[in-house]
Amino acid sequence: MKKIYLLFALACFTLASASAQDTAVQEERYEGNFNGQGQKDGSGTYYWADGTIYQGRWNNDKMQGRGKITYPDGSSYEGNFLDGIRSGFGIFTWANGDEYQGGFKDGKMHGRGILTQKDGTQHEGSWLYGKSFGEGTHTYPDGSQYIGEWVDNKRHGKGIMLYSDGRVEQGEWEKGEYVPCKCTKETVSVEEAFSMSQAVFVGEVFSIVTNDEEGYDQIGIVVTEYWKGELYPGRKVYMYAQYSSCDFVYFLGEKYLIYANKHPYQRTMYYPDKCTRTRKLVTASDMAEVNQLRAMVPCDLPDIEKRSVAYDFSEDEVCGCDGETYKNPYQANKAGIAHWKAGACENDQEKKED
């Protein structure tokens, strides 16, 4: 996607000065308390000649503590002041209705805060002297959303962009630009992919568990069609997913055709990336590849190929490629069946219904 310049950038830079519009000049005056030296101190209201009004706390002639300042153009700030400058928590409201709630320092947005604009744009996250910096979630007017790292008002670092049309870009960003995955090899054929992979199956995501400490997601997938791979009871396989541009983004309930190998460090999990033939099952061509696997893979499990399928007493029927129904994947594997689908075979299912 081409550069997306943040709509809120102008707002970030103009906080410090709410420009005055043509107003009737009035006499400056102060109404409130003074200290022994004649300085404004305690509660009071000050009226500037240009129409700016401050109501709040004073200390030694400076706005200090809680207060509200209203500018001639209709914008305002209500919150904490330190030595006459916006500092600490506060709410700045622009004349057009845009609003920022959060931390301030030296008069600028700083720390945690939320900027909300009338066109639907919203940015929630960390700010550094008026610019988004660090973790942040940005929502665009069309509903698209970016969640990740920011530097100087631009997406920079790791993040995920969820477009309103369903597209997803996850991984590395640099100065607002997505850095796509660079595969080191051309896409291999179905035959080559099957031979190179330790696991080949179709499955649906049933759980996503994030390991924040080590920076990866554990994706639980229940297998609905099987050719290769280690299975846990209940037809379950677990995938390893990090947050680089080459990693897949998984969503609950989605179905995938997966070609994978064991992860080098998390040996109980498989790992595919975007350079493999792994894909979400969406189009007719995706299903055509599933049909190709069905036709290509022999029904009998080769003697030299060892597969680990967890011992299982459960009633979790699968239909073998030989047309027989097996009590569960373990029993199908024990019978030397190389390919099965979840559920009883059609003929056996009809018998049960009768």
Secondary structure as the mmCIF struct_conf table of DSSP 4:
data_model
#
loop_
_struct_conf.conf_type_id
_struct_conf.id
_struct_conf.beg_label_comp_id
_struct_conf.beg_label_asym_id
_struct_conf.beg_label_seq_id
_struct_conf.end_label_comp_id
_struct_conf.end_label_asym_id
_struct_conf.end_label_seq_id
TURN_TY1_P TURN_TY1_P1 LEU A 7 PHE A 8
HELX_RH_AL_P HELX_RH_AL_P1 ALA A 9 PHE A 13
BEND BEND1 THR A 14 THR A 14
TURN_TY1_P TURN_TY1_P2 LEU A 15 ALA A 16
BEND BEND2 ASP A 22 ASP A 22
STRN STRN1 ARG A 29 PHE A 34
TURN_TY1_P TURN_TY1_P3 GLY A 36 GLN A 37
BEND BEND3 GLY A 38 GLY A 38
STRN STRN2 LYS A 40 TYR A 47
TURN_TY1_P TURN_TY1_P4 ALA A 49 ASP A 50
BEND BEND4 GLY A 51 GLY A 51
STRN STRN3 ILE A 53 ASN A 59
TURN_TY1_P TURN_TY1_P5 ASN A 60 ASP A 61
STRN STRN4 LYS A 62 THR A 70
TURN_TY1_P TURN_TY1_P6 PRO A 72 ASP A 73
BEND BEND5 GLY A 74 GLY A 74
STRN STRN5 SER A 76 LEU A 82
TURN_TY1_P TURN_TY1_P7 ASP A 83 GLY A 84
STRN STRN6 ILE A 85 THR A 93
TURN_TY1_P TURN_TY1_P8 ALA A 95 ASN A 96
BEND BEND6 GLY A 97 GLY A 97
STRN STRN7 GLU A 99 LYS A 105
TURN_TY1_P TURN_TY1_P9 ASP A 106 GLY A 107
STRN STRN8 LYS A 108 THR A 116
TURN_TY1_P TURN_TY1_P10 LYS A 118 ASP A 119
BEND BEND7 GLY A 120 GLY A 120
STRN STRN9 GLN A 122 LEU A 128
TURN_TY1_P TURN_TY1_P11 TYR A 129 GLY A 130
STRN STRN10 LYS A 131 THR A 139
TURN_TY1_P TURN_TY1_P12 PRO A 141 ASP A 142
BEND BEND8 GLY A 143 GLY A 143
STRN STRN11 GLN A 145 VAL A 151
TURN_TY1_P TURN_TY1_P13 ASP A 152 ASN A 153
STRN STRN12 LYS A 154 LEU A 162
TURN_TY1_P TURN_TY1_P14 SER A 164 ASP A 165
BEND BEND9 GLY A 166 GLY A 166
STRN STRN13 VAL A 168 GLU A 174
TURN_TY1_P TURN_TY1_P15 LYS A 175 GLY A 176
STRN STRN14 GLU A 177 VAL A 179
BEND BEND10 THR A 184 LYS A 185
HELX_LH_PP_P HELX_LH_PP_P1 GLU A 186 SER A 189
HELX_RH_AL_P HELX_RH_AL_P2 VAL A 190 MET A 196
BEND BEND11 GLN A 198 GLN A 198
STRN STRN15 ALA A 199 ASN A 211
TURN_TY1_P TURN_TY1_P16 ASP A 212 GLY A 215
STRN STRN16 TYR A 216 LYS A 228
BEND BEND12 GLY A 229 GLY A 229
STRN STRN17 LEU A 231 TYR A 232
TURN_TY1_P TURN_TY1_P17 PRO A 233 ARG A 235
STRN STRN18 LYS A 236 ALA A 241
BEND BEND13 TYR A 243 SER A 244
TURN_TY1_P TURN_TY1_P18 SER A 245 CYS A 246
BEND BEND14 ASP A 247 ASP A 247
TURN_TY1_P TURN_TY1_P19 LEU A 252 GLY A 253
STRN STRN19 LYS A 255 LYS A 262
BEND BEND15 PRO A 264 TYR A 265
TURN_TY1_P TURN_TY1_P20 ARG A 267 THR A 268
BEND BEND16 MET A 269 MET A 269
STRN STRN20 TYR A 270 TYR A 271
TURN_TY1_P TURN_TY1_P21 LYS A 274 CYS A 275
BEND BEND17 THR A 276 ARG A 277
STRN STRN21 ARG A 279 LYS A 280
BEND BEND18 LEU A 281 LEU A 281
BEND BEND19 THR A 283 THR A 283
HELX_RH_AL_P HELX_RH_AL_P3 ALA A 284 MET A 296
BEND BEND20 VAL A 297 VAL A 297
BEND BEND21 CYS A 299 CYS A 299
STRN STRN22 ASP A 300 ASP A 300
HELX_LH_PP_P HELX_LH_PP_P2 LEU A 301 PRO A 302
TURN_TY1_P TURN_TY1_P22 ASP A 303 ILE A 304
STRN STRN23 VAL A 309 VAL A 309
BEND BEND22 SER A 314 SER A 314
STRN STRN24 VAL A 318 GLY A 320
TURN_TY1_P TURN_TY1_P23 CYS A 321 ASP A 322
BEND BEND23 GLY A 323 GLY A 323
STRN STRN25 THR A 325 TYR A 326
BEND BEND24 LYS A 327 ASN A 328
HELX_RH_AL_P HELX_RH_AL_P4 PRO A 329 LYS A 334
TURN_TY1_P TURN_TY1_P24 ALA A 335 GLY A 336
STRN STRN26 ILE A 337 ILE A 337
STRN STRN27 TRP A 340 ALA A 342
BEND BEND25 GLY A 343 GLY A 343
HELX_RH_AL_P HELX_RH_AL_P5 GLU A 346 GLU A 353
#
